[in-house]
Amino acid sequence: METTKKTSITKAALLVIAALSMLLSGLFIAAASRSDASPPPACPDGLSLTADAKNCFQAAVVTSADDPNSCDTGQLTPDGTTCYVAAQILPQEGTTLCPKGYSPDDSLGDMCARFEEASERDDTCPAGSRGDAGSCYILVAKGPAGDDTCAEGELIGTNCVITGAAPVNGESECPESATVILTGSECYTLIAPPAGDTTCVDPYIAFGSICKQTNSGADEQAILDFECSTNAPQTIVENMRTHGGLTKIDSCDYVPVAPAGACPDGTTLDTNGVDCRRPVDLRPGALVCDDGFGIVDGKCIHYASPATAVASCPAGSVEDGVGDCRKPVADASGVYYCEDANAALNGTICVFTAGFLIEPSPTLYKCESGERTVIGSGSATDGTGSDVQVICILGDANANTTSGPSCLQGVLSTDNAYCIVPRIDTAPAAAAVAPVPSFTG
């Protein structure tokens, strides 16, 4: 019975193994067939295609950053692991001590001090001078060797003033205007000639200021037939009168015009035959000087540069190879200085100061917060106490370690869990902010 049961189990196991082998073979064949027919891969190695087949993705990696430790209060200890502040010194009675080599100095308010001779630098040229120690100099300007001179004229200021011939008027000119005329070289104005004597033409006779002809017919008919003589040179006015119901000419008259008289002395008849030309005096021309001279205060003046003496270096200086004047100056003594920057220079002495020393003990220091700790070694009495310090340990420093997701390629998805990369077969533009990918299963 037991043997039969084992045989059945064995057969069943063999059937399962055979079935699995057939399944795996089919999958391998199907995969091989699919591989032979599939297109080039859509995603880089290690990335998978999203469900919408638009992009590829892989899980984001977590990176960490470890910035230097810091303290919210106080400062870091030398090993950078904890934070501390200096302990406060309690008031105390007793004599304070100075570090080895220092002593209280009354000129410094009993501050601990020590003194050293200051160092002196080599002599140098004084400020504003040139050259090297032993041959320092300054540059000075050259000066004239003598007074300026004038070959002609008088030296006034920095110019030679030459006075020339008196100025003369230039060419006269006609003062032309609306009434003054220039014709050729004749400058004149037109005037009317004086009037001549007035005369009446026959049969008109003078009657006051007019010329008059009277109707003096011998009979009635002659009086009616009377007409004015047309011999008058001007317009005739007929004066009518009615007598016995008849209108007749009583008289005729005209205003005589005096003929033009002769042009007065000193004038000539103009070409128009009517007016007279009266000469007009020419206007004198502006004052002028000989060439090179100009009018100054009514005189003809010419300015010239004086002859200047050759400039030379003043007494006590010498001219160098480039024409500059060098005047020697004394060297400046070397300045004193302290080689140690912690010292203060006082004349020719370097002064070092230090604080008083107090033996560190729990009764002399207190901590408002933190744990009191003594660091360093030595004793104030033997001059090595400056290495001892009492501090208050506040606690561990801030580690300042941060971590976050990042992508070696592509961009983070909106949930910061995946890195999104464009397909490599179509290579669409990468998204500035990648979506959360959908998975196919």
Steps between C-alpha positions, in 0.01 A plus 500: 500500500777735591700401192203572272450844658867598443477382137195719441673800652808439286291479183319820587828679560636384167187625325536843664868520402417406142226759485731769634766403247251530217384838633850632531590373154196672356588822677857480376385436144246781524758733644749404231236558233405832657867601528561423138204713393514786763622853405806667661467562877300809601680568831866518613639207695359478850184704423146379434229631268208682666145374448421779251816400304608869485804495732736270690551491879704357783499550877671816630809466716540661842811716549628655821691821579706547814566873567738613779361482852365821653381640830176687566671658804871530577777358286639162398766322703825427314379148407176648358268267690364718781410863568632715785516848647770644725430477871448817700764604753365570847624808688781411740740647753877462475798591283477449126787343314667595168620237250868411504713785364228763567464735797246767601584842351367812670516703175249252353268497802682200657429289191731203450765608249845423366726716284743433216721726290331574167674410173618779270475489125777618268523869410275597208427801283244735660143508376459687171862448397659256258810287473662268752640556848820697466388666174152635568378795295198703400423651159494880473397720209748678279519878522595770245865606485413871439227750415302483178599756236330666203676556168241770425246679715458500876473197733169529682408197705585197288471672158702738287266791421586674167324830413460562125390795287186684598180344366344654188148489362430238245326565167201735535160373399164637397241484782240343273139507620147546370586860407877479439599344169836374371538503122847406390723709725239777549321510837196731499139562596220629271328834565229685309613815314348834611178611322522759216266797433138419401361645169159483330462405134307737273205574509508418875617769736622477856225544749628441850641147509315387188501578130160628382320567168181713518203470257490854359291452182400814314135397473256252630575244236875527547456450872292184437753364248800551735728199568800464730839505329664159497847649494531457878763248615288376792139395543254785433205573730192657331309738725128518384238766562126522417365833382157570351421130497816421306804312640830615365875477580593791718878426523765232470803440730776255587768477772836570344799275592831669552769348284801346668780737564869436453684264748656703781873549531688190612247263340469345157202393296419131539472275197121501546508865390286610793684460831830645613788296644648640822833335599519315835825488699666159513522329835862454613618135514590324826841561652753243382861416582784351303496124454581317822382785724169548676338802663540508879394819680516693171851380414627239258654226718680175417583232760807277471651232720813606687827317473510268801822393665570125496360337815746329733496306826494722812794517740541187711362267234648313205356404162472127431518316172135564410509873574342492849647702788587282803543661841660267761316445831611329820409139574217427742591287801355150497168467680457283808264203493396195700562165338220345711162631384362450853726776636430873495779740395574775754785709362789253477343242735260212421241456777332162557199478733319202651207440734541401863508126579277328753547140618203307354290346774131410534451789746617764253287406194133437444281389208154649450423196281693190393763296679813674641819353354869594533713458188874557453773460760748705702495736794475875526775508759766351271400708201331222301145572608415671170428154351227427757139582416171435684203445267136396520408202278148562361447170316550332164538715190246493216592221258358687196448180300232505228379246241260499207411331170699572182539367144817396321305558175159649421283707735317417825135412486256722689504260798888499499501116489598438135729635231331563164702472173367546142477193277818450301322381183286817467690731737227751582603820685560438871232634731598781735287333774446126448169331586469201727539196270224242459609139520389220267478245779 
